[in-house]
Amino acid sequence: MKQHRLKYPVELICKVLNASESGYYNWLSSGPSKRWNENQEIIQAIHVIFEDNHQSYGSPRITVELEKRGFKVFRPRAARMMKASNLQVRRNRKFKHTTDSTIIIRLHQIV
């Protein structure tokens, strides 16, 4: 609405979106909510924890670290915040041999 109010009257936009004009103006003057501010603090802490641990902590470990730092967060919320911030764990997979070298040696002996 904020972007389109320069092109269209606020009354029309509110009518199309089925919202009240007074509600829109109250929202404009209210500023960020307590929950939004809290989420920003948690996201910032998640980024620090994630980077400090070499991008290897998933949501369960992140949740434990957040609790140690004084944040009350459940794992699904931490997972949503990590996903919204596009943080994914880098997995180092163990090298797996796919070639049986004994078969190759036997083939060379036959030929």
MDAnalysis code that builds the backbone (N, CA, C; Angstrom):
import MDAnalysis as mda
import numpy as np

u = mda.Universe.empty(333, n_residues=111, atom_resindex=np.repeat(np.arange(111), 3), trajectory=True)
u.add_TopologyAttr("name", ["N", "CA", "C"] * 111)
u.add_TopologyAttr("resid", np.arange(1, 112))
u.add_TopologyAttr("resname", ["MET", "LYS", "GLN", "HIS", "ARG", "LEU", "LYS", "TYR", "PRO", "VAL", "GLU", "LEU", "ILE", "CYS", "LYS", "VAL", "LEU", "ASN", "ALA", "SER", "GLU", "SER", "GLY", "TYR", "TYR", "ASN", "TRP", "LEU", "SER", "SER", "GLY", "PRO", "SER", "LYS", "ARG", "TRP", "ASN", "GLU", "ASN", "GLN", "GLU", "ILE", "ILE", "GLN", "ALA", "ILE", "HIS", "VAL", "ILE", "PHE", "GLU", "ASP", "ASN", "HIS", "GLN", "SER", "TYR", "GLY", "SER", "PRO", "ARG", "ILE", "THR", "VAL", "GLU", "LEU", "GLU", "LYS", "ARG", "GLY", "PHE", "LYS", "VAL", "PHE", "ARG", "PRO", "ARG", "ALA", "ALA", "ARG", "MET", "MET", "LYS", "ALA", "SER", "ASN", "LEU", "GLN", "VAL", "ARG", "ARG", "ASN", "ARG", "LYS", "PHE", "LYS", "HIS", "THR", "THR", "ASP", "SER", "THR", "ILE", "ILE", "ILE", "ARG", "LEU", "HIS", "GLN", "ILE", "VAL"])
u.atoms.positions = np.array([
    [0.830, -1.187, 0.000],
    [0.000, 0.000, 0.000],
    [0.871, 1.245, 0.000],
    [1.955, 1.161, 0.777],
    [2.804, 2.335, 0.924],
    [3.376, 2.773, -0.429],
    [3.729, 1.798, -1.267],
    [4.305, 2.104, -2.580],
    [3.245, 2.626, -3.549],
    [2.045, 2.115, -3.475],
    [0.998, 2.449, -4.441],
    [0.204, 3.705, -4.066],
    [0.403, 4.202, -2.870],
    [-0.409, 5.348, -2.470],
    [-0.049, 6.613, -3.245],
    [1.103, 6.617, -3.906],
    [1.463, 7.767, -4.742],
    [0.677, 7.765, -6.059],
    [0.311, 6.566, -6.526],
    [-0.439, 6.438, -7.779],
    [-1.952, 6.429, -7.566],
    [-2.389, 5.824, -6.465],
    [-3.817, 5.651, -6.217],
    [-4.176, 6.238, -4.856],
    [-5.405, 6.673, -4.682],
    [-5.825, 7.174, -3.367],
    [-5.885, 6.039, -2.342],
    [-5.522, 6.357, -1.115],
    [-5.508, 5.365, -0.041],
    [-6.897, 4.767, 0.148],
    [-7.925, 5.564, -0.012],
    [-9.306, 5.088, 0.132],
    [-9.590, 3.941, -0.836],
    [-9.147, 4.091, -2.088],
    [-9.370, 3.060, -3.107],
    [-8.582, 1.792, -2.785],
    [-7.336, 1.953, -2.397],
    [-6.495, 0.793, -2.071],
    [-7.092, 0.022, -0.894],
    [-7.536, 0.755, 0.127],
    [-8.144, 0.102, 1.290],
    [-9.420, -0.639, 0.912],
    [-10.188, -0.079, -0.001],
    [-11.435, -0.716, -0.434],
    [-11.129, -2.016, -1.177],
    [-10.119, -1.978, -2.057],
    [-9.738, -3.162, -2.826],
    [-9.206, -4.264, -1.896],
    [-8.420, -3.873, -0.895],
    [-7.822, -4.843, 0.025],
    [-8.711, -5.182, 1.215],
    [-9.887, -4.584, 1.261],
    [-10.839, -4.813, 2.344],
    [-10.218, -4.479, 3.705],
    [-9.574, -3.310, 3.762],
    [-8.955, -2.835, 4.995],
    [-9.500, -1.446, 5.314],
    [-9.365, -1.037, 6.561],
    [-9.852, 0.292, 6.938],
    [-8.725, 1.316, 6.775],
    [-9.120, 2.526, 6.430],
    [-8.137, 3.597, 6.288],
    [-7.489, 3.917, 7.628],
    [-8.288, 3.952, 8.670],
    [-7.742, 4.286, 9.990],
    [-6.732, 3.224, 10.430],
    [-7.017, 1.961, 10.134],
    [-6.088, 0.881, 10.466],
    [-4.768, 1.052, 9.734],
    [-4.850, 1.448, 8.471],
    [-3.634, 1.667, 7.685],
    [-2.806, 2.798, 8.287],
    [-3.442, 3.905, 8.624],
    [-2.707, 5.047, 9.178],
    [-2.159, 4.743, 10.574],
    [-2.897, 3.968, 11.355],
    [-2.381, 3.533, 12.664],
    [-1.138, 2.666, 12.500],
    [-1.190, 1.752, 11.520],
    [-0.053, 0.879, 11.247],
    [1.154, 1.701, 10.797],
    [0.917, 2.728, 9.973],
    [2.008, 3.576, 9.494],
    [2.725, 4.275, 10.640],
    [1.990, 4.726, 11.622],
    [2.590, 5.504, 12.708],
    [3.078, 4.645, 13.874],
    [2.720, 3.361, 13.887],
    [3.035, 2.528, 15.048],
    [4.490, 2.093, 15.120],
    [5.164, 1.894, 14.008],
    [6.548, 1.414, 14.027],
    [6.596, -0.098, 14.161],
    [7.795, -0.646, 14.266],
    [7.937, -2.103, 14.346],
    [7.387, -2.659, 15.657],
    [6.841, -3.869, 15.588],
    [6.256, -4.495, 16.772],
    [7.340, -5.096, 17.666],
    [6.945, -5.442, 18.870],
    [7.857, -6.061, 19.828],
    [8.359, -7.405, 19.286],
    [7.455, -8.162, 18.686],
    [7.809, -9.477, 18.138],
    [8.815, -9.337, 16.997],
    [8.612, -8.326, 16.126],
    [9.519, -8.109, 15.002],
    [10.911, -7.760, 15.521],
    [10.990, -6.886, 16.519],
    [12.286, -6.517, 17.104],
    [12.972, -7.725, 17.733],
    [12.188, -8.552, 18.420],
    [12.725, -9.762, 19.047],
    [13.251, -10.719, 17.986],
    [12.493, -10.878, 16.900],
    [12.938, -11.747, 15.811],
    [14.251, -11.261, 15.204],
    [14.406, -9.952, 15.063],
    [15.643, -9.409, 14.496],
    [16.835, -9.712, 15.406],
    [16.652, -9.611, 16.722],
    [17.718, -9.937, 17.665],
    [18.083, -11.420, 17.572],
    [17.065, -12.273, 17.492],
    [17.301, -13.717, 17.417],
    [18.004, -14.074, 16.117],
    [17.568, -13.491, 15.002],
    [18.201, -13.771, 13.712],
    [19.666, -13.352, 13.734],
    [19.946, -12.217, 14.335],
    [21.331, -11.759, 14.440],
    [22.160, -12.749, 15.268],
    [21.606, -13.229, 16.374],
    [22.302, -14.216, 17.213],
    [22.501, -15.527, 16.462],
    [21.502, -15.934, 15.680],
    [21.614, -17.167, 14.889],
    [22.758, -17.047, 13.890],
    [22.876, -15.913, 13.232],
    [23.967, -15.710, 12.262],
    [25.329, -15.835, 12.949],
    [25.462, -15.236, 14.127],
    [26.733, -15.296, 14.856],
    [27.058, -16.739, 15.247],
    [26.094, -17.449, 15.811],
    [26.295, -18.846, 16.217],
    [26.636, -19.702, 15.008],
    [25.911, -19.516, 13.918],
    [26.099, -20.312, 12.707],
    [27.511, -20.130, 12.154],
    [27.977, -18.890, 12.081],
    [29.310, -18.618, 11.545],
    [30.406, -19.060, 12.512],
    [30.196, -18.874, 13.811],
    [31.201, -19.278, 14.799],
    [31.435, -20.783, 14.794],
    [30.447, -21.536, 14.377],
    [30.542, -23.001, 14.374],
    [30.710, -23.561, 12.969],
    [31.310, -22.767, 12.105],
    [31.689, -23.197, 10.746],
    [30.507, -23.722, 9.929],
    [29.361, -23.113, 10.097],
    [28.141, -23.442, 9.353],
    [27.744, -24.907, 9.502],
    [28.017, -25.465, 10.685],
    [27.724, -26.886, 10.892],
    [26.587, -27.126, 11.878],
    [26.030, -26.075, 12.463],
    [24.949, -26.237, 13.433],
    [23.592, -26.113, 12.754],
    [22.749, -27.121, 12.988],
    [21.372, -27.076, 12.506],
    [20.475, -26.473, 13.581],
    [19.181, -26.534, 13.350],
    [18.240, -25.890, 14.279],
    [18.265, -26.466, 15.702],
    [18.473, -27.783, 15.906],
    [18.513, -28.261, 17.297],
    [19.676, -27.664, 18.099],
    [20.859, -27.640, 17.514],
    [22.019, -27.081, 18.211],
    [21.906, -25.565, 18.341],
    [21.382, -24.916, 17.316],
    [21.183, -23.465, 17.366],
    [20.247, -23.118, 18.527],
    [19.189, -23.915, 18.699],
    [18.227, -23.683, 19.777],
    [18.899, -23.781, 21.139],
    [19.746, -24.780, 21.330],
    [20.461, -24.945, 22.597],
    [21.366, -23.737, 22.849],
    [22.079, -23.292, 21.817],
    [22.972, -22.136, 21.962],
    [22.185, -20.861, 22.272],
    [21.038, -20.706, 21.631],
    [20.199, -19.529, 21.890],
    [19.722, -19.521, 23.338],
    [19.355, -20.698, 23.858],
    [18.915, -20.787, 25.254],
    [20.051, -20.421, 26.207],
    [21.278, -20.820, 25.862],
    [22.439, -20.464, 26.685],
    [22.654, -18.959, 26.699],
    [22.281, -18.300, 25.602],
    [22.462, -16.851, 25.495],
    [21.259, -16.063, 25.997],
    [20.256, -16.771, 26.538],
    [19.138, -16.090, 27.194],
    [17.901, -15.894, 26.326],
    [17.849, -16.493, 25.153],
    [16.663, -16.388, 24.300],
    [15.762, -17.588, 24.542],
    [14.474, -17.347, 24.635],
    [13.494, -18.428, 24.799],
    [12.921, -18.735, 23.414],
    [13.474, -19.761, 22.772],
    [13.090, -20.099, 21.400],
    [12.925, -21.608, 21.294],
    [11.856, -22.039, 20.634],
    [11.671, -23.456, 20.363],
    [12.294, -23.794, 19.010],
    [12.612, -25.063, 18.814],
    [13.314, -25.500, 17.616],
    [12.604, -25.154, 16.312],
    [11.272, -25.333, 16.192],
    [10.621, -24.985, 14.923],
    [10.768, -23.504, 14.560],
    [10.729, -22.649, 15.574],
    [10.895, -21.218, 15.305],
    [12.320, -20.922, 14.824],
    [13.301, -21.542, 15.467],
    [14.697, -21.363, 15.039],
    [14.874, -21.888, 13.608],
    [14.225, -23.011, 13.302],
    [14.323, -23.575, 11.953],
    [13.702, -22.634, 10.918],
    [12.545, -22.037, 11.254],
    [11.906, -21.085, 10.332],
    [12.797, -19.881, 10.087],
    [13.411, -19.393, 11.156],
    [14.279, -18.223, 11.027],
    [15.527, -18.545, 10.211],
    [16.067, -19.740, 10.394],
    [17.227, -20.142, 9.607],
    [16.854, -20.264, 8.134],
    [15.686, -20.828, 7.876],
    [15.237, -20.982, 6.496],
    [14.990, -19.624, 5.853],
    [14.371, -18.704, 6.590],
    [14.110, -17.359, 6.074],
    [15.408, -16.610, 5.802],
    [16.443, -16.910, 6.592],
    [17.746, -16.266, 6.405],
    [18.622, -17.027, 5.420],
    [18.087, -18.108, 4.874],
    [18.792, -18.933, 3.888],
    [20.082, -19.518, 4.471],
    [19.997, -20.016, 5.702],
    [21.137, -20.656, 6.349],
    [20.933, -22.163, 6.309],
    [21.848, -22.844, 5.639],
    [21.780, -24.301, 5.567],
    [23.113, -24.877, 6.005],
    [23.062, -26.003, 6.667],
    [24.258, -26.648, 7.168],
    [25.066, -27.197, 6.003],
    [26.398, -26.951, 6.071],
    [27.295, -27.556, 5.088],
    [27.657, -28.934, 5.602],
    [27.334, -29.938, 4.858],
    [27.621, -31.303, 5.289],
    [28.901, -31.791, 4.610],
    [29.812, -32.306, 5.416],
    [31.010, -32.931, 4.867],
    [30.780, -34.427, 4.856],
    [30.672, -34.961, 3.688],
    [30.414, -36.395, 3.583],
    [31.720, -37.173, 3.577],
    [31.670, -38.341, 4.161],
    [32.835, -39.199, 4.204],
    [33.105, -39.718, 2.794],
    [34.375, -39.759, 2.422],
    [34.735, -40.268, 1.098],
    [34.432, -41.753, 1.040],
    [33.777, -42.151, -0.034],
    [33.422, -43.557, -0.196],
    [34.070, -44.079, -1.469],
    [34.836, -45.129, -1.330],
    [35.457, -45.739, -2.502],
    [34.389, -46.445, -3.317],
    [34.368, -46.186, -4.609],
    [33.361, -46.817, -5.460],
    [33.975, -47.845, -6.393],
    [35.286, -47.920, -6.384],
    [35.964, -48.878, -7.254],
    [36.641, -49.929, -6.394],
    [36.450, -51.187, -6.763],
    [37.111, -52.283, -6.058],
    [38.430, -52.539, -6.778],
    [39.534, -52.127, -6.186],
    [40.836, -52.210, -6.852],
    [41.284, -53.647, -7.072],
    [40.793, -54.590, -6.292],
    [41.207, -55.986, -6.478],
    [40.678, -56.537, -7.797],
    [39.528, -56.097, -8.238],
    [38.965, -56.545, -9.511],
    [39.811, -56.008, -10.663],
    [40.256, -54.781, -10.572],
    [41.068, -54.178, -11.631],
    [42.397, -54.903, -11.746],
    [43.003, -55.267, -10.615],
    [44.280, -55.992, -10.632],
    [44.091, -57.339, -11.299],
    [43.018, -58.040, -10.977],
    [42.736, -59.359, -11.588],
    [42.513, -59.230, -13.091],
    [41.840, -58.185, -13.509],
    [41.600, -57.975, -14.944],
    [42.920, -57.753, -15.681],
    [43.833, -57.012, -15.106],
    [45.134, -56.759, -15.727],
    [45.959, -58.039, -15.796],
    [45.823, -58.925, -14.823],
    [46.564, -60.186, -14.830],
    [46.030, -61.128, -15.892],
    [44.731, -61.059, -16.155],
    [44.108, -61.939, -17.159],
    [44.530, -61.493, -18.561],
    [44.564, -60.212, -18.801],
    [44.862, -59.667, -20.129],
    [46.304, -59.687, -20.366],
])
